[in-house]
Amino acid sequence: MEFLWTTLTVMDIERSLKFYQEVIGLPLKGRFNPPGLQIAFLGEGETAVELIQDAKVPVVDLRSPITLGFKVDQLEAAMEALKAKVVAIEAGPYQPAPSTRFFYFRDPDGMRIQFVERK
């Protein structure tokens, strides 16, 4: 079995595309607009993040216990880049093991994002 993507339902696809491209750094793989929907796939390699905006589904609060984790080269540099883009760090940094450090922040719809540095 092969894991393909994680789907996030978003309130404003343009705002979310900007966030995932400019803040997270994911390239756009493809975009589709079937009737009543806007769909975009982002990422590199085999696994993607899928953003869906459905005109028929009013989204009130998308906060979820799910966290999306992304590897970064340098944690401090990633934290500074987020601060420069006025993205608040929610928690951390934490270091649960000598080779792993991470922190959390939220996307525009409240999805929890984790940046992880592994040495």
C-alpha positions as CSV (number, residue, x, y, z in Angstrom):
1,M,0.0,0.0,0.0
2,E,1.3,3.5,-0.8
3,F,0.3,6.7,1.0
4,L,-0.7,9.3,-1.5
5,W,-1.9,12.5,0.2
6,T,-3.5,14.3,3.2
7,T,-6.6,16.3,2.4
8,L,-7.3,19.6,4.2
9,T,-10.7,21.3,3.8
10,V,-10.0,25.0,3.7
11,M,-12.2,28.2,3.9
12,D,-10.2,30.2,1.4
13,I,-8.1,28.2,-1.1
14,E,-6.1,31.3,-2.3
15,R,-5.1,32.2,1.3
16,S,-4.2,28.5,2.0
17,L,-2.2,28.2,-1.3
18,K,-0.2,31.3,-0.4
19,F,0.5,29.9,3.1
20,Y,1.6,26.4,2.0
21,Q,3.7,27.8,-0.9
22,E,5.3,30.8,0.8
23,V,5.4,29.7,4.5
24,I,5.9,25.9,4.2
25,G,7.7,26.0,0.9
26,L,5.6,23.4,-1.0
27,P,5.5,23.7,-4.8
28,L,2.1,23.5,-6.5
29,K,1.7,20.1,-8.2
30,G,-1.7,20.7,-9.8
31,R,-5.0,22.5,-9.5
32,F,-8.5,21.5,-10.6
33,N,-11.9,23.2,-10.5
34,P,-14.7,20.7,-10.8
35,P,-18.2,22.3,-10.4
36,G,-18.5,23.8,-6.8
37,L,-15.0,22.8,-5.8
38,Q,-11.5,24.1,-5.9
39,I,-8.8,21.5,-5.5
40,A,-5.0,21.9,-5.3
41,F,-2.2,19.5,-4.7
42,L,1.1,20.6,-3.3
43,G,4.4,18.9,-2.4
44,E,7.4,17.1,-3.8
45,G,8.0,13.5,-4.2
46,E,5.2,10.9,-3.9
47,T,3.2,12.3,-1.0
48,A,1.1,15.5,-1.3
49,V,-1.0,17.9,0.6
50,E,-4.4,18.3,-1.0
51,L,-6.4,21.5,-0.4
52,I,-10.1,21.5,-1.1
53,Q,-12.6,24.4,-0.9
54,D,-16.2,23.3,-1.3
55,A,-18.7,26.1,-1.9
56,K,-21.5,23.9,-0.5
57,V,-19.9,23.2,2.9
58,P,-19.7,26.1,5.3
59,V,-16.5,25.6,7.4
60,V,-16.7,27.1,10.8
61,D,-13.7,25.7,12.8
62,L,-11.2,23.3,11.2
63,R,-9.0,22.9,14.3
64,S,-8.0,19.3,14.5
65,P,-5.9,17.0,16.6
66,I,-4.0,16.1,13.5
67,T,-0.6,17.6,12.9
68,L,1.3,17.9,9.6
69,G,5.0,17.6,10.1
70,F,7.7,19.0,7.8
71,K,11.4,18.5,8.0
72,V,13.6,21.6,8.1
73,D,17.4,22.0,7.9
74,Q,17.8,24.5,10.7
75,L,15.1,25.1,13.4
76,E,16.2,28.6,14.4
77,A,16.2,29.7,10.7
78,A,12.7,28.3,10.2
79,M,11.5,30.1,13.4
80,E,13.0,33.4,12.1
81,A,11.4,32.9,8.7
82,L,8.0,32.4,10.3
83,K,8.4,35.5,12.5
84,A,9.3,37.5,9.4
85,K,6.1,36.4,7.8
86,V,4.1,37.2,10.9
87,V,3.3,33.6,11.7
88,A,3.0,33.0,15.4
89,I,4.8,30.1,17.0
90,E,2.3,28.2,19.1
91,A,4.6,25.9,21.2
92,G,8.2,24.9,21.4
93,P,10.9,24.5,20.5
94,Y,11.1,21.1,22.2
95,Q,13.9,18.5,22.1
96,P,12.6,15.1,23.1
97,A,15.8,13.4,21.9
98,P,19.4,14.5,21.2
99,S,18.8,14.3,17.5
100,T,15.3,15.8,17.2
101,R,14.0,19.3,17.8
102,F,10.6,20.8,16.8
103,F,8.0,23.5,17.2
104,Y,4.3,24.1,16.3
105,F,2.3,26.8,14.6
106,R,-1.0,26.9,12.8
107,D,-2.1,27.4,9.2
108,P,-4.8,30.0,8.3
109,D,-7.6,27.5,9.1
110,G,-6.2,26.4,12.4
111,M,-4.5,23.1,11.2
112,R,-1.5,22.4,13.5
113,I,1.9,22.4,11.7
114,Q,5.2,21.0,13.1
115,F,8.6,21.9,11.8
116,V,11.2,19.2,12.7
117,E,15.0,19.3,12.7
118,R,16.7,16.0,12.7
119,K,20.5,15.7,13.0
